[in-house]
Amino acid sequence: MPLNVVLYAPEIPQNTGNIMRTCAGTDTFLHLIEPLGFKLDTKTIQRSGVNYLEHVRYRVYRNWEAFVTLNPGIYVFFTRYGQKSPDQFDFSRIKETYYLVFGRESTGIPKALLRDHWENCVRLPMNDHIRSLNLANCVCAVLYEALRQQGYPGLSRTEPETLKGPDWVLRTDEPSE
């Protein structure tokens, strides 16, 4: 599992549902650290937009310590306080296991945890009009930067044959949508 997304105490089921869909589409494992701000059941998650739940690989942990004990690797913390941007962090070592850690929507990652890992704290660049971007958007932006650095391993760069196929736009034998 070279790339992993970690949500530290997420609060909003729609964000987690959106992130689950992103993880399903990128073969990325999702780790959820309790407490969760919602019930993690099929009804709640499907209401959040996840129609691909059977393709999501995820695990829930009772706390940060339980997660760390079972998951050795490189931890990268995404916070508005970070002083590096995602392109300044090297995700290219595909034999390494990376954990992209994101905090809860209201308070982020605890300050003590950030302080302990300051050299691996990263910020998505933005202006001073807002304090942060939406959690699901941040996960998607960062995950795709890491995947770009790794050459998008195992991902299709064209529309798969199992869907409409790479030449669908050019075909004239089918109606447009």
C-alpha positions as CSV (number, residue, x, y, z in Angstrom):
1,M,0.0,0.0,0.0
2,P,2.3,2.8,-1.1
3,L,-0.3,5.6,-0.8
4,N,-2.8,5.8,2.1
5,V,-5.3,8.5,3.1
6,V,-5.8,9.0,6.9
7,L,-8.8,11.0,8.2
8,Y,-8.2,12.0,11.8
9,A,-11.7,12.2,13.5
10,P,-13.7,13.3,10.4
11,E,-17.0,15.0,11.3
12,I,-18.9,15.4,8.0
13,P,-20.2,12.2,6.3
14,Q,-20.5,13.9,2.9
15,N,-16.7,14.7,3.0
16,T,-15.9,11.2,4.0
17,G,-18.2,9.7,1.3
18,N,-16.5,11.9,-1.3
19,I,-13.1,10.8,-0.1
20,M,-14.2,7.2,-0.2
21,R,-15.1,7.6,-3.8
22,T,-11.7,9.1,-4.6
23,C,-10.0,6.3,-2.8
24,A,-12.0,3.7,-4.7
25,G,-11.1,5.3,-8.0
26,T,-7.4,5.5,-7.2
27,D,-6.9,2.1,-5.4
28,T,-5.9,4.1,-2.2
29,F,-6.5,2.6,1.2
30,L,-8.5,4.8,3.6
31,H,-7.8,4.8,7.4
32,L,-10.4,6.4,9.7
33,I,-9.4,7.4,13.2
34,E,-12.2,7.6,15.7
35,P,-14.2,9.4,17.0
36,L,-16.2,9.8,13.8
37,G,-18.8,12.6,13.7
38,F,-21.3,10.2,12.0
39,K,-22.4,6.6,11.9
40,L,-20.4,4.6,9.4
41,D,-23.2,2.5,8.0
42,T,-24.1,1.9,4.4
43,K,-27.2,4.1,4.5
44,T,-25.2,7.2,5.8
45,I,-22.3,6.7,3.4
46,Q,-24.5,6.0,0.3
47,R,-26.4,9.2,1.2
48,S,-23.0,10.9,1.0
49,G,-22.6,9.9,-2.6
50,V,-20.7,6.7,-2.5
51,N,-22.1,4.3,-5.0
52,Y,-18.8,2.4,-5.1
53,L,-18.6,1.2,-1.5
54,E,-17.7,-2.3,-2.5
55,H,-14.5,-0.9,-4.1
56,V,-13.4,1.1,-1.1
57,R,-10.7,-0.5,1.1
58,Y,-10.8,1.0,4.6
59,R,-10.3,0.4,8.2
60,V,-11.5,2.2,11.4
61,Y,-9.2,2.6,14.4
62,R,-10.3,3.5,18.0
63,N,-7.5,6.2,18.3
64,W,-4.3,7.6,16.8
65,E,-2.1,5.2,18.9
66,A,-3.9,2.1,17.6
67,F,-3.4,3.4,14.0
68,V,0.3,4.2,14.4
69,T,1.1,0.8,16.0
70,L,-0.3,-1.1,13.0
71,N,1.0,1.2,10.2
72,P,4.7,1.9,9.8
73,G,5.7,4.3,7.0
74,I,6.2,7.9,6.2
75,Y,3.5,10.2,7.7
76,V,2.7,13.5,5.9
77,F,0.4,15.9,7.7
78,F,-1.7,18.4,5.8
79,T,-2.5,21.5,7.7
80,R,-3.0,25.2,7.1
81,Y,0.0,25.8,9.3
82,G,2.4,23.8,7.2
83,Q,5.3,25.7,5.4
84,K,5.8,23.4,2.5
85,S,3.5,22.8,-0.5
86,P,2.7,19.3,-1.8
87,D,5.0,19.6,-4.8
88,Q,7.9,20.2,-2.4
89,F,7.4,16.9,-0.7
90,D,8.9,13.8,-2.4
91,F,6.3,11.1,-2.9
92,S,8.2,9.4,-5.8
93,R,9.7,6.5,-3.8
94,I,7.0,3.9,-4.8
95,K,8.5,1.3,-2.5
96,E,7.8,3.5,0.5
97,T,4.4,3.5,2.3
98,Y,3.0,7.0,2.6
99,Y,0.2,8.1,4.9
100,L,-1.4,11.3,3.9
101,V,-3.0,12.6,7.2
102,F,-5.9,15.1,7.3
103,G,-7.6,16.5,10.4
104,R,-11.2,17.0,11.3
105,E,-13.1,19.7,9.5
106,S,-13.6,22.0,12.5
107,T,-10.2,21.8,14.3
108,G,-7.7,20.0,12.0
109,I,-4.9,17.8,13.4
110,P,-4.0,18.3,17.1
111,K,-1.2,20.8,17.6
112,A,0.9,18.4,19.6
113,L,0.8,15.9,16.8
114,L,1.8,18.6,14.2
115,R,4.7,19.7,16.5
116,D,6.0,16.1,16.8
117,H,6.1,15.9,12.9
118,W,6.8,19.5,11.9
119,E,9.2,18.5,9.2
120,N,6.4,16.6,7.4
121,C,3.7,19.3,7.7
122,V,2.4,20.5,4.3
123,R,0.0,23.2,3.3
124,L,-2.0,23.6,0.1
125,P,-1.2,27.2,-1.0
126,M,-4.1,29.7,-0.9
127,N,-4.7,33.3,-0.3
128,D,-5.8,34.9,3.1
129,H,-9.5,35.2,2.2
130,I,-10.3,31.8,3.8
131,R,-8.7,29.7,6.5
132,S,-8.9,26.4,4.7
133,L,-10.3,24.5,1.7
134,N,-12.9,21.7,1.9
135,L,-11.5,18.5,3.3
136,A,-12.5,16.3,0.3
137,N,-11.1,18.8,-2.1
138,C,-7.8,18.9,-0.2
139,V,-7.5,15.1,-0.2
140,C,-8.2,14.9,-3.9
141,A,-5.6,17.6,-4.8
142,V,-2.9,16.1,-2.6
143,L,-3.5,12.5,-3.5
144,Y,-3.3,13.3,-7.2
145,E,0.0,15.2,-6.7
146,A,1.4,12.1,-5.0
147,L,0.1,9.9,-7.7
148,R,1.5,12.2,-10.4
149,Q,4.9,12.0,-8.8
150,Q,4.6,8.2,-8.9
151,G,3.5,8.1,-12.5
152,Y,-0.2,7.1,-11.7
153,P,0.7,3.5,-10.9
154,G,-2.1,1.1,-11.9
155,L,-4.4,3.9,-13.1
156,S,-5.9,4.2,-16.6
157,R,-5.0,7.4,-18.4
158,T,-7.9,6.9,-20.9
159,E,-11.5,5.8,-20.5
160,P,-11.3,2.1,-19.9
161,E,-12.8,-0.4,-22.4
162,T,-14.9,-1.7,-19.5
163,L,-16.8,1.6,-19.6
164,K,-17.1,3.5,-22.9
165,G,-13.6,3.0,-24.1
166,P,-10.8,5.5,-25.1
167,D,-12.3,6.3,-28.5
168,W,-15.9,7.0,-27.5
169,V,-15.7,10.7,-28.3
170,L,-14.5,10.0,-31.9
171,R,-17.0,7.2,-32.6
172,T,-20.0,8.3,-34.7
173,D,-21.9,5.0,-34.4
174,E,-23.3,5.9,-31.0
175,P,-25.4,8.9,-29.9
176,S,-23.8,11.6,-27.7
177,E,-24.9,12.0,-24.1
